Amino acid sequence: MRSDPRDHALDALLHPFDAGLLPWSVQGALFLRAREGAALHARGLRGIAVTQPFKPEADRLQRVGADVLDEAALPAAAFPLVLVLPPRQREEARALLARACAAVAPGGRVVMAVANDEGAKSREADLRQLAGTVATTSKHHCRVCWTAPGAAFDAALLAQWQGGDAPRWQASTAVPGGRFRTRPGVFAWDRVDAASAMLAAALPGDLRGRVADFGAGWGYLSMQVRARCPQVASLDLYEADARALALAGDNLADAGLPVRLYWHDVAQGVDERFDAIVCNPPFHALGRGERPDIGRAFIGAAARALKPRGQLWLVANRHLPYEQALGDGFAEVRTIAQDGGFKVVQAVKA
């Protein structure tokens, strides 16, 4: 469950339809970065196409009848209504708005909503650059904007912005091999996350056998395991963000050992069994509030997935309450390092 049962941006997105400002028809509609919530669920999602790279949300949408599409392969000029909930990162948000405008059919509309404190004014300016005149209203501390029917979109800007969040290689002395594959919008897309770097520095060189990376992101920890632990026989990466998982596959393409990728919500548990697991668990979902329950679920999943005497190597913010979950799932728990607000923990299964 989300920490806040109300999704204010989703509620605001549907406000123009509820208020009679715009006509509603779910048939043939497309919803980019859709989220299932009470306001949309009340209208019914059967017949609507959606995109959502975040696995837990994609699963929720499928369960209520939405058709989940590949965001990178949308048909052009095909949808009479395109709804958008742009993310916070600028290049990613602009790319998504450009895809929305490219996907809308002649005479159709693009409608978006953004929270005021998450860049609403900037996203309104972006949509205006793409589409010319836009209509705007405010609701639930969010800004809602929509294009005119048959808007003449700026074709050159559409092409430029659609490529703005494309995967690219980035040089870094902090990763094995000196570079990594990344893209705007994924977690720590332009840097090595400090907590993950702290965990990597603490990893013992004698990890062996089958190792998993829970919440793998673009693959940094798995890259470090491969470089630091020569006795590891295989790597299994679990990640809820499909975009990050694809990057991890690129970053480990030359690993020289079996690498398996799973677009999966670790909080639901995993089927495989491992000798060791490395983990920098997320503590946010799509909302902004802290979600320590996610980290506790990751710890429980790790305890179930490890073989007897298997090891969990975990890094987390020091204030997050994971001690009980670690104590419940493991026979031995040691704090290996504490620095900069983070803690590295080694836990051994009975």
C-alpha beads as a LAMMPS data file, in Angstrom:
LAMMPS data file: protein, C-alpha beads

350 atoms
349 bonds

1 atom types
1 bond types

-500.0 500.0 xlo xhi
-500.0 500.0 ylo yhi
-500.0 500.0 zlo zhi

Masses

1 110.0

Atoms # bond

1 1 1 0.000 0.000 0.000
2 1 1 1.092 3.574 -0.546
3 1 1 1.900 5.689 2.527
4 1 1 -0.774 8.224 1.441
5 1 1 -3.986 6.584 0.202
6 1 1 -4.771 9.703 -1.867
7 1 1 -2.874 10.278 -5.085
8 1 1 -3.242 14.044 -5.479
9 1 1 -1.685 14.248 -8.945
10 1 1 -3.966 11.495 -10.231
11 1 1 -7.001 13.162 -8.656
12 1 1 -5.999 16.467 -10.261
13 1 1 -5.431 14.833 -13.655
14 1 1 -9.039 13.639 -13.712
15 1 1 -10.508 16.884 -12.363
16 1 1 -11.168 18.493 -15.790
17 1 1 -13.229 15.452 -16.746
18 1 1 -15.084 15.372 -13.421
19 1 1 -15.833 19.102 -13.719
20 1 1 -17.112 18.829 -17.277
21 1 1 -14.256 20.874 -18.715
22 1 1 -13.208 17.992 -20.971
23 1 1 -15.107 14.993 -22.394
24 1 1 -14.103 11.581 -21.050
25 1 1 -13.826 8.405 -23.091
26 1 1 -11.672 5.543 -21.889
27 1 1 -11.867 3.725 -25.234
28 1 1 -8.689 4.329 -27.181
29 1 1 -7.060 6.370 -24.417
30 1 1 -3.397 6.103 -23.444
31 1 1 -2.075 6.872 -19.945
32 1 1 1.689 7.389 -19.662
33 1 1 3.207 6.519 -16.249
34 1 1 -0.236 5.512 -15.092
35 1 1 -1.030 4.879 -11.452
36 1 1 -4.015 2.916 -10.226
37 1 1 -5.970 4.919 -7.681
38 1 1 -9.507 5.461 -6.470
39 1 1 -10.253 8.309 -8.897
40 1 1 -9.284 6.288 -11.960
41 1 1 -10.533 2.965 -10.641
42 1 1 -13.984 4.455 -10.203
43 1 1 -14.105 5.136 -13.941
44 1 1 -12.887 1.654 -14.867
45 1 1 -9.645 0.907 -16.669
46 1 1 -10.763 -1.746 -19.134
47 1 1 -10.088 -0.413 -22.612
48 1 1 -7.324 1.976 -21.588
49 1 1 -3.679 1.441 -22.573
50 1 1 -1.021 2.395 -20.049
51 1 1 2.734 2.524 -19.630
52 1 1 4.439 1.988 -16.287
53 1 1 8.049 0.769 -15.889
54 1 1 7.672 0.299 -12.101
55 1 1 6.733 -3.339 -11.559
56 1 1 4.489 -3.076 -8.456
57 1 1 2.388 -0.371 -10.122
58 1 1 2.296 -2.201 -13.452
59 1 1 0.994 -5.281 -11.645
60 1 1 -1.754 -3.248 -9.955
61 1 1 -2.828 -1.783 -13.294
62 1 1 -2.970 -5.182 -14.957
63 1 1 -5.063 -6.585 -12.125
64 1 1 -7.778 -3.979 -12.747
65 1 1 -7.871 -4.576 -16.499
66 1 1 -5.467 -2.043 -18.039
67 1 1 -3.351 -3.018 -21.040
68 1 1 0.322 -2.320 -20.185
69 1 1 2.344 -1.243 -23.252
70 1 1 6.047 -0.831 -23.905
71 1 1 6.734 2.890 -23.582
72 1 1 9.583 2.675 -26.097
73 1 1 7.373 1.241 -28.857
74 1 1 4.201 3.331 -28.868
75 1 1 2.375 3.796 -32.191
76 1 1 2.429 7.327 -33.546
77 1 1 -0.697 9.492 -33.794
78 1 1 -2.912 6.641 -32.565
79 1 1 -4.706 7.751 -29.386
80 1 1 -7.531 10.315 -29.178
81 1 1 -6.675 11.042 -25.530
82 1 1 -3.260 10.825 -23.881
83 1 1 -2.969 11.298 -20.113
84 1 1 0.431 11.926 -18.530
85 1 1 1.855 12.062 -15.003
86 1 1 5.366 13.419 -15.708
87 1 1 8.198 12.466 -13.333
88 1 1 10.376 14.995 -11.536
89 1 1 13.613 14.580 -13.528
90 1 1 13.674 17.193 -16.321
91 1 1 15.036 15.218 -19.278
92 1 1 12.853 12.233 -18.457
93 1 1 9.767 14.428 -18.065
94 1 1 10.397 16.240 -21.344
95 1 1 10.918 12.940 -23.161
96 1 1 7.633 11.623 -21.767
97 1 1 5.711 14.747 -22.799
98 1 1 7.209 14.514 -26.280
99 1 1 6.140 10.865 -26.527
100 1 1 2.652 11.855 -25.422
101 1 1 2.401 14.505 -28.126
102 1 1 3.755 12.104 -30.749
103 1 1 1.197 9.453 -29.744
104 1 1 -1.930 11.620 -29.801
105 1 1 -4.183 11.246 -32.854
106 1 1 -5.157 14.220 -35.045
107 1 1 -7.823 16.188 -33.205
108 1 1 -6.939 14.551 -29.874
109 1 1 -5.659 16.014 -26.620
110 1 1 -2.763 15.572 -24.230
111 1 1 -3.642 16.129 -20.570
112 1 1 -1.049 16.215 -17.797
113 1 1 -0.931 16.911 -14.065
114 1 1 2.058 17.782 -11.870
115 1 1 2.246 18.693 -8.184
116 1 1 3.153 22.325 -7.574
117 1 1 6.223 21.362 -5.544
118 1 1 7.442 18.883 -8.170
119 1 1 7.982 21.275 -11.070
120 1 1 4.455 22.091 -12.237
121 1 1 5.367 25.473 -13.727
122 1 1 8.325 24.027 -15.625
123 1 1 6.277 21.178 -17.051
124 1 1 3.533 23.611 -18.124
125 1 1 6.180 25.651 -19.948
126 1 1 7.478 22.463 -21.577
127 1 1 4.056 21.436 -22.855
128 1 1 3.463 24.960 -24.173
129 1 1 6.753 24.790 -26.094
130 1 1 5.651 21.544 -27.697
131 1 1 2.023 22.368 -28.389
132 1 1 1.618 26.128 -28.436
133 1 1 -1.364 27.293 -26.389
134 1 1 -2.426 25.122 -23.445
135 1 1 -5.321 25.418 -21.017
136 1 1 -4.548 25.243 -17.309
137 1 1 -6.400 24.740 -14.045
138 1 1 -5.347 23.962 -10.482
139 1 1 -6.600 21.330 -8.047
140 1 1 -5.203 19.474 -5.017
141 1 1 -2.022 21.624 -5.023
142 1 1 -1.330 20.444 -8.558
143 1 1 -1.406 22.060 -11.978
144 1 1 -3.399 20.415 -14.775
145 1 1 -2.691 21.376 -18.404
146 1 1 -4.118 20.198 -21.698
147 1 1 -3.567 20.882 -25.364
148 1 1 -6.108 22.152 -27.861
149 1 1 -7.701 19.608 -30.215
150 1 1 -5.565 19.316 -33.311
151 1 1 -2.653 21.235 -31.822
152 1 1 0.275 21.733 -34.196
153 1 1 3.217 20.218 -32.351
154 1 1 6.787 21.375 -32.871
155 1 1 8.184 18.411 -34.817
156 1 1 11.848 19.344 -34.321
157 1 1 11.414 19.771 -30.576
158 1 1 9.451 16.508 -30.360
159 1 1 12.327 14.629 -31.954
160 1 1 14.928 16.347 -29.775
161 1 1 13.120 15.767 -26.494
162 1 1 12.130 12.175 -27.223
163 1 1 15.819 11.335 -27.295
164 1 1 16.622 13.349 -24.181
165 1 1 16.388 10.411 -21.783
166 1 1 17.994 7.852 -24.095
167 1 1 20.513 5.403 -22.580
168 1 1 24.101 6.587 -22.771
169 1 1 27.525 5.600 -21.501
170 1 1 29.043 7.685 -18.728
171 1 1 32.685 7.664 -17.701
172 1 1 33.439 7.086 -14.006
173 1 1 36.532 5.912 -12.162
174 1 1 34.172 4.657 -9.406
175 1 1 32.960 1.667 -11.432
176 1 1 34.841 -1.393 -12.709
177 1 1 35.863 -0.803 -16.297
178 1 1 35.670 2.971 -15.954
179 1 1 32.209 3.556 -17.417
180 1 1 28.576 2.565 -16.994
181 1 1 25.374 2.585 -19.010
182 1 1 22.755 4.975 -17.637
183 1 1 19.827 7.215 -18.546
184 1 1 18.066 10.196 -16.929
185 1 1 15.329 9.254 -14.498
186 1 1 16.629 6.007 -13.033
187 1 1 17.895 6.073 -9.447
188 1 1 21.376 7.645 -9.155
189 1 1 21.504 7.899 -12.939
190 1 1 24.432 10.337 -13.077
191 1 1 26.535 9.113 -10.143
192 1 1 27.420 6.191 -7.925
193 1 1 25.096 6.204 -4.931
194 1 1 27.121 6.873 -1.766
195 1 1 25.412 4.129 0.234
196 1 1 26.038 1.540 -2.477
197 1 1 29.684 2.607 -2.711
198 1 1 30.013 2.118 1.044
199 1 1 28.565 -1.385 0.795
200 1 1 30.834 -2.278 -2.125
201 1 1 33.911 -1.228 -0.146
202 1 1 32.863 -3.499 2.725
203 1 1 32.213 -6.629 0.644
204 1 1 34.521 -9.556 1.452
205 1 1 36.504 -11.026 -1.404
206 1 1 35.480 -14.595 -0.525
207 1 1 31.800 -14.387 -1.478
208 1 1 31.129 -17.418 -3.641
209 1 1 28.504 -19.458 -5.403
210 1 1 25.226 -18.028 -6.524
211 1 1 24.779 -14.348 -5.586
212 1 1 21.728 -12.104 -5.986
213 1 1 21.383 -8.330 -6.056
214 1 1 18.020 -7.220 -4.629
215 1 1 17.013 -3.800 -5.968
216 1 1 19.876 -3.865 -8.449
217 1 1 19.297 -0.491 -10.145
218 1 1 21.644 -0.040 -13.103
219 1 1 23.879 -2.790 -11.735
220 1 1 26.567 -1.038 -9.695
221 1 1 26.671 -3.515 -6.809
222 1 1 26.643 -6.495 -9.146
223 1 1 29.511 -4.947 -11.103
224 1 1 31.449 -4.613 -7.850
225 1 1 30.669 -8.182 -6.769
226 1 1 31.963 -9.403 -10.124
227 1 1 35.162 -7.364 -9.782
228 1 1 35.866 -8.078 -6.084
229 1 1 34.704 -11.676 -5.621
230 1 1 36.325 -14.065 -8.128
231 1 1 34.634 -17.172 -6.662
232 1 1 31.111 -15.982 -7.501
233 1 1 29.594 -18.418 -9.992
234 1 1 26.513 -16.466 -11.140
235 1 1 24.612 -13.233 -10.570
236 1 1 20.824 -12.808 -10.376
237 1 1 19.583 -9.207 -10.506
238 1 1 16.108 -8.241 -9.278
239 1 1 14.853 -4.740 -10.036
240 1 1 11.392 -3.149 -10.121
241 1 1 12.297 -0.398 -12.630
242 1 1 12.361 -1.945 -16.100
243 1 1 14.510 0.884 -17.466
244 1 1 17.191 0.400 -14.800
245 1 1 17.151 -3.362 -15.299
246 1 1 17.858 -2.992 -19.019
247 1 1 20.836 -0.791 -18.172
248 1 1 22.106 -3.384 -15.692
249 1 1 22.022 -5.962 -18.460
250 1 1 24.193 -3.698 -20.607
251 1 1 26.586 -3.015 -17.737
252 1 1 27.076 -6.744 -17.091
253 1 1 27.081 -7.900 -20.697
254 1 1 30.782 -8.812 -20.459
255 1 1 30.667 -10.272 -16.941
256 1 1 32.039 -13.628 -18.028
257 1 1 29.586 -15.581 -15.873
258 1 1 25.850 -16.322 -15.994
259 1 1 23.778 -13.196 -15.346
260 1 1 19.993 -13.442 -14.992
261 1 1 17.717 -10.385 -14.946
262 1 1 14.295 -10.269 -13.264
263 1 1 11.799 -7.401 -13.588
264 1 1 10.321 -8.149 -10.215
265 1 1 8.977 -6.702 -6.964
266 1 1 11.327 -8.212 -4.387
267 1 1 8.860 -7.387 -1.611
268 1 1 6.707 -10.227 -2.996
269 1 1 9.526 -12.744 -2.454
270 1 1 11.604 -14.656 -5.012
271 1 1 11.644 -18.284 -6.097
272 1 1 15.391 -18.904 -6.379
273 1 1 17.901 -19.750 -3.605
274 1 1 21.281 -18.095 -3.095
275 1 1 24.562 -18.345 -1.223
276 1 1 24.725 -14.562 -0.752
277 1 1 22.604 -11.485 -1.413
278 1 1 23.708 -7.861 -1.690
279 1 1 21.092 -5.193 -1.187
280 1 1 20.598 -1.443 -1.003
281 1 1 16.822 -1.562 -0.485
282 1 1 14.633 1.328 -1.642
283 1 1 12.740 3.236 1.004
284 1 1 10.499 5.202 -1.347
285 1 1 7.954 3.947 -3.868
286 1 1 6.340 6.316 -6.393
287 1 1 5.367 8.707 -3.626
288 1 1 7.702 11.006 -1.705
289 1 1 7.243 9.714 1.838
290 1 1 9.597 7.232 3.490
291 1 1 8.542 3.605 3.220
292 1 1 10.622 1.523 5.673
293 1 1 8.130 -1.305 5.156
294 1 1 9.699 -1.874 1.728
295 1 1 13.133 -2.426 3.242
296 1 1 11.689 -4.767 5.864
297 1 1 9.983 -6.736 3.093
298 1 1 13.302 -6.960 1.212
299 1 1 14.994 -8.294 4.350
300 1 1 12.268 -10.903 4.826
301 1 1 12.544 -11.935 1.181
302 1 1 16.325 -12.245 1.528
303 1 1 16.000 -14.418 4.641
304 1 1 13.693 -16.795 2.759
305 1 1 15.842 -16.833 -0.384
306 1 1 19.181 -17.617 1.255
307 1 1 20.507 -21.108 1.720
308 1 1 21.502 -22.197 5.257
309 1 1 24.489 -20.083 6.407
310 1 1 23.897 -17.783 3.462
311 1 1 24.888 -14.142 3.904
312 1 1 22.976 -10.896 3.393
313 1 1 25.105 -7.783 2.878
314 1 1 22.874 -4.745 3.264
315 1 1 23.330 -0.976 3.392
316 1 1 20.691 1.426 4.683
317 1 1 20.206 4.812 6.256
318 1 1 21.108 4.532 9.916
319 1 1 17.739 5.799 11.148
320 1 1 15.654 3.207 9.312
321 1 1 14.114 0.632 11.691
322 1 1 15.331 -2.661 10.233
323 1 1 16.692 -4.292 13.381
324 1 1 13.621 -6.359 14.212
325 1 1 13.301 -7.659 10.642
326 1 1 16.990 -8.639 10.680
327 1 1 16.634 -10.305 14.080
328 1 1 13.552 -12.221 12.974
329 1 1 15.135 -13.556 9.809
330 1 1 18.771 -14.202 10.696
331 1 1 20.793 -16.039 13.323
332 1 1 23.702 -13.579 13.300
333 1 1 23.615 -9.844 12.598
334 1 1 26.680 -7.590 12.639
335 1 1 27.080 -3.916 11.844
336 1 1 30.210 -3.788 9.701
337 1 1 30.492 -0.031 9.157
338 1 1 28.725 3.236 9.945
339 1 1 29.529 6.484 8.200
340 1 1 27.810 9.466 6.609
341 1 1 24.383 8.486 7.896
342 1 1 24.602 4.946 6.502
343 1 1 25.177 1.536 8.042
344 1 1 26.450 -1.674 6.439
345 1 1 25.098 -4.886 7.965
346 1 1 26.112 -8.495 7.507
347 1 1 23.424 -11.025 8.417
348 1 1 23.866 -14.808 8.355
349 1 1 21.002 -17.251 8.035
350 1 1 20.771 -20.082 10.564

Bonds

1 1 1 2
2 1 2 3
3 1 3 4
4 1 4 5
5 1 5 6
6 1 6 7
7 1 7 8
8 1 8 9
9 1 9 10
10 1 10 11
11 1 11 12
12 1 12 13
13 1 13 14
14 1 14 15
15 1 15 16
16 1 16 17
17 1 17 18
18 1 18 19
19 1 19 20
20 1 20 21
21 1 21 22
22 1 22 23
23 1 23 24
24 1 24 25
25 1 25 26
26 1 26 27
27 1 27 28
28 1 28 29
29 1 29 30
30 1 30 31
31 1 31 32
32 1 32 33
33 1 33 34
34 1 34 35
35 1 35 36
36 1 36 37
37 1 37 38
38 1 38 39
39 1 39 40
40 1 40 41
41 1 41 42
42 1 42 43
43 1 43 44
44 1 44 45
45 1 45 46
46 1 46 47
47 1 47 48
48 1 48 49
49 1 49 50
50 1 50 51
51 1 51 52
52 1 52 53
53 1 53 54
54 1 54 55
55 1 55 56
56 1 56 57
57 1 57 58
58 1 58 59
59 1 59 60
60 1 60 61
61 1 61 62
62 1 62 63
63 1 63 64
64 1 64 65
65 1 65 66
66 1 66 67
67 1 67 68
68 1 68 69
69 1 69 70
70 1 70 71
71 1 71 72
72 1 72 73
73 1 73 74
74 1 74 75
75 1 75 76
76 1 76 77
77 1 77 78
78 1 78 79
79 1 79 80
80 1 80 81
81 1 81 82
82 1 82 83
83 1 83 84
84 1 84 85
85 1 85 86
86 1 86 87
87 1 87 88
88 1 88 89
89 1 89 90
90 1 90 91
91 1 91 92
92 1 92 93
93 1 93 94
94 1 94 95
95 1 95 96
96 1 96 97
97 1 97 98
98 1 98 99
99 1 99 100
100 1 100 101
101 1 101 102
102 1 102 103
103 1 103 104
104 1 104 105
105 1 105 106
106 1 106 107
107 1 107 108
108 1 108 109
109 1 109 110
110 1 110 111
111 1 111 112
112 1 112 113
113 1 113 114
114 1 114 115
115 1 115 116
116 1 116 117
117 1 117 118
118 1 118 119
119 1 119 120
120 1 120 121
121 1 121 122
122 1 122 123
123 1 123 124
124 1 124 125
125 1 125 126
126 1 126 127
127 1 127 128
128 1 128 129
129 1 129 130
130 1 130 131
131 1 131 132
132 1 132 133
133 1 133 134
134 1 134 135
135 1 135 136
136 1 136 137
137 1 137 138
138 1 138 139
139 1 139 140
140 1 140 141
141 1 141 142
142 1 142 143
143 1 143 144
144 1 144 145
145 1 145 146
146 1 146 147
147 1 147 148
148 1 148 149
149 1 149 150
150 1 150 151
151 1 151 152
152 1 152 153
153 1 153 154
154 1 154 155
155 1 155 156
156 1 156 157
157 1 157 158
158 1 158 159
159 1 159 160
160 1 160 161
161 1 161 162
162 1 162 163
163 1 163 164
164 1 164 165
165 1 165 166
166 1 166 167
167 1 167 168
168 1 168 169
169 1 169 170
170 1 170 171
171 1 171 172
172 1 172 173
173 1 173 174
174 1 174 175
175 1 175 176
176 1 176 177
177 1 177 178
178 1 178 179
179 1 179 180
180 1 180 181
181 1 181 182
182 1 182 183
183 1 183 184
184 1 184 185
185 1 185 186
186 1 186 187
187 1 187 188
188 1 188 189
189 1 189 190
190 1 190 191
191 1 191 192
192 1 192 193
193 1 193 194
194 1 194 195
195 1 195 196
196 1 196 197
197 1 197 198
198 1 198 199
199 1 199 200
200 1 200 201
201 1 201 202
202 1 202 203
203 1 203 204
204 1 204 205
205 1 205 206
206 1 206 207
207 1 207 208
208 1 208 209
209 1 209 210
210 1 210 211
211 1 211 212
212 1 212 213
213 1 213 214
214 1 214 215
215 1 215 216
216 1 216 217
217 1 217 218
218 1 218 219
219 1 219 220
220 1 220 221
221 1 221 222
222 1 222 223
223 1 223 224
224 1 224 225
225 1 225 226
226 1 226 227
227 1 227 228
228 1 228 229
229 1 229 230
230 1 230 231
231 1 231 232
232 1 232 233
233 1 233 234
234 1 234 235
235 1 235 236
236 1 236 237
237 1 237 238
238 1 238 239
239 1 239 240
240 1 240 241
241 1 241 242
242 1 242 243
243 1 243 244
244 1 244 245
245 1 245 246
246 1 246 247
247 1 247 248
248 1 248 249
249 1 249 250
250 1 250 251
251 1 251 252
252 1 252 253
253 1 253 254
254 1 254 255
255 1 255 256
256 1 256 257
257 1 257 258
258 1 258 259
259 1 259 260
260 1 260 261
261 1 261 262
262 1 262 263
263 1 263 264
264 1 264 265
265 1 265 266
266 1 266 267
267 1 267 268
268 1 268 269
269 1 269 270
270 1 270 271
271 1 271 272
272 1 272 273
273 1 273 274
274 1 274 275
275 1 275 276
276 1 276 277
277 1 277 278
278 1 278 279
279 1 279 280
280 1 280 281
281 1 281 282
282 1 282 283
283 1 283 284
284 1 284 285
285 1 285 286
286 1 286 287
287 1 287 288
288 1 288 289
289 1 289 290
290 1 290 291
291 1 291 292
292 1 292 293
293 1 293 294
294 1 294 295
295 1 295 296
296 1 296 297
297 1 297 298
298 1 298 299
299 1 299 300
300 1 300 301
301 1 301 302
302 1 302 303
303 1 303 304
304 1 304 305
305 1 305 306
306 1 306 307
307 1 307 308
308 1 308 309
309 1 309 310
310 1 310 311
311 1 311 312
312 1 312 313
313 1 313 314
314 1 314 315
315 1 315 316
316 1 316 317
317 1 317 318
318 1 318 319
319 1 319 320
320 1 320 321
321 1 321 322
322 1 322 323
323 1 323 324
324 1 324 325
325 1 325 326
326 1 326 327
327 1 327 328
328 1 328 329
329 1 329 330
330 1 330 331
331 1 331 332
332 1 332 333
333 1 333 334
334 1 334 335
335 1 335 336
336 1 336 337
337 1 337 338
338 1 338 339
339 1 339 340
340 1 340 341
341 1 341 342
342 1 342 343
343 1 343 344
344 1 344 345
345 1 345 346
346 1 346 347
347 1 347 348
348 1 348 349
349 1 349 350
